Amino acid sequence: MEYGPAPESRKAVDEWLNAHQGRFQLFIGGKWLSPKDNQSFKSINPANEETLAEIAEAGKEDVDKAVAAAKKALPKWEGLGSHARARFLYALARQIQKHARLFAVLESLDNGKSIRETRDIDIPLVARHFYHHAGWAQLRDSILKEYTSIGVVGQIIPWNFPLLMLSWKIAPALAMGNTVVLKPAEFTSLTALLFAEICEQIGLPPGVVNVVTGGGKTGEFIVQHPGIQKIAFTGSTEVGQLIRRNTAGTGKKLSLELGGKSPFLVFDSADLDSAVEGVVDAIWFNQGQVCCAGSRLLVQESVAEQFLKKIRSRMEKLRIGNPLDKAIDIGAIVAPVQLKTIEELVQKGKEEGGAIWQPSWACPKEGCFYPPTLITNVTPSATISQVEIFGPVLIAMSFRTPAEAVKLANNTRYGLAASIWTENINLALNIAPKIKAGTVWINCTNVFDATSGFGGYRESGFGREGGKEGLWEYVKPNWEVELTELPTTSEPKLENNSPSSSSFTTPAIDRTAKMYIGGKQVRPDGAYSIRILDPKGKGIGEVGEGNRKDIRNAVEAAHAAASWAKATAHNRAQVLYYIAENFAVRAAEFSARIAQMTALEPAISQKEVDLAIQRIYTYAALADKYDGQMHQTPFRNVTLAMKEPLGVMGIICPQEMPLLGFISTVIPAISMGNRVVVVPSEPYPLAATDFYQILETSDLPGGVVNIITGKRDTLTQVLANHDDVDGLWYFGSKEGSKLVEFAAAENMKRTWVNYGKPREWFNPQQSEGELFLRHATQIKNIWVPYGE
Ligand code: NDP
């Protein structure tokens, strides 16, 4: 039997568009303003190529105006307090719900996605996001009273979930007391403009939300604007990298939600029919234009043929066409340029030997439509296995063993999501921790909820959106406001490999400070040494001058020590306590060493040692207490928010506080299961090199802590460029901070830098506790079936 048409009415949208004569201005400071140079662009319905509206294009002056309006609104918005902000967010949620169908139809017309999805998924999730964050707004002044807002936030969103991405950005920003300048994607600005009208209607104070429409150039003006304190971006990895480089060293906080090539794993123990429906949701939802689309099907060899047969037969039954038809599964691709990219990538897949399969029915001839496509006979290194196609194209490969499945799943530069299908709970929960991705769905896929964070590992970006995890992106500790940039202090002089000088006195017994790599004391690869002088210029020792190869060896050793991440938290805590125990025995010796290097009063160097021992205790205590959370997500799930280590981290210690700076950074990182390559204070490295003797006697596995002495700037550059380093902390100069953030864009390693603003290492509020652990971990949300 044939389906009859079931069209959704577009009358209300047409009325709304007509009421505006099809023209839209910029929403700045609560007013609708024409752009300075009167430029505009068209918004097109991709299903039939009709022009829906003419939209203002914001230039530099317009972005300036929007930022000024957001800045002006900030004190009043912050001053309103938690409860008043909660009421505004609640009102936004209510209004979205009340106008849900108008939003849904408008989104379908503008983007080409099916009304079934905008009506039942996008818009309800948008309302849910505002409700959830109305709650966080209410709680802000009580549970986050040690934190303050960031300020003016620039937000740049893509076209694939226009209003949903707006809600993911605006709701947490407003809830935490920030004001916003938002740029929707050029293809899909209309629902953001309707949202701006709703902001007006509820009486949101002018300037709290500003919407500047425009293309990539407008986005660049936002990114580069000095009046903006944070950028939140969702879009392609390439633009994410550009933004990382553009903001490097500026002190702008950054969160990036980028692309993906997410694996969809089907084991022979899966309910295959359910998994077929899972595939439909994974790759044909939103025409496959989903950052976390399950675009790589990995199916166990024993059921591969059977499963692919079921998929083909299901594909025959999918319906493609007018997005406003309520019985349509697949709507239109957002724009001709995206359609062309999909066609070219499929062609490339064919040329590389892939077998292309499409259903027997034909796509509509008019408009941007592309049929659901399955590509088999693909190798893991083929272009289409690695590149985000961002269309309804599924590539399929098979695997034999769970270990092979994990290898294939992780064989990507991305790490956004994964989906695991098996009826065997042991297998599912064994595989989930092994997959490098921010979200893992077990026997489900593409489910979202405001209570659960969403975001990537690796080149899928960093930062989370949703839940408490997402709030950290929009607040900063109160004390951070007071930090100031110090003029470059005159650092103690260093001398290079000169064997002797008149001011050098050889210690009674030469204690050669070596590097420490893989649990072994090693000499520097370059066989150069650096003389360490006391403040009077007298030589007190020598350390190896580390180079690129030493760093390479240390990174390799750190990777080889991966089992540290699997050790139980209790076990890691025990090792830390043991370190503290052995350290305490030698406290006087370390105190003397600090005094020798820095000429500080003995009481102060003693205090540094005492605090260092205390700090190790703190992280030993927190190792098994800074644990995950369980989110109560809907759809018969619970979501386990697991805090995972970043992996291999580089740590550039502060120059000051030679021992406490080392302990305060290294210990929290390893307490969470990271392995570290540490560059100790350049002028005062000897406390760190003395410390490896303690590590050696405290049951710390070799490779967990690796110490490379030498020139800070040189070693920082090598670590920042290293593709196998997952995170880098830097406590040094402003220039060094910029270098780290800029170079990190290449593999999107997580960074934490201080922009040349030293913290007080003696002050536990600034230098100890959960803030350090948050920077040492990333959250993986694992959606597990639960309940009826
Ligand atoms: P982009 O990354 O170019 O666009 C995302 C947003 O950034 C848009 O608002 C865009 O504006 C804006 N933008 C573009 N260039 C800059 C810039 N230099 N500085 C600041 N902002 C900028 O994605 P595209 O829309 O071009 O899509 C290209 C590919 O990106 C897709 O094929 C897909 O692979 C991927 N993508 C991934 C998404 C995800 O969620 N992970 C979402 C969208 C795309 P405008 O659109 O107006 O040009």
Boltz pocket constraint, residues with backbone or C-beta under 6 A from the ligand:
constraints:
  - pocket:
      binder: B
      contacts: [[A, 156], [A, 157], [A, 158], [A, 159], [A, 160], [A, 183], [A, 184], [A, 185], [A, 186], [A, 187], [A, 214], [A, 215], [A, 216], [A, 217], [A, 218], [A, 219], [A, 220], [A, 223], [A, 234], [A, 235], [A, 236], [A, 237], [A, 239], [A, 240], [A, 242], [A, 243], [A, 257], [A, 258], [A, 259], [A, 260], [A, 290], [A, 291], [A, 338], [A, 341], [A, 388], [A, 389], [A, 390]]
      max_distance: 6.0
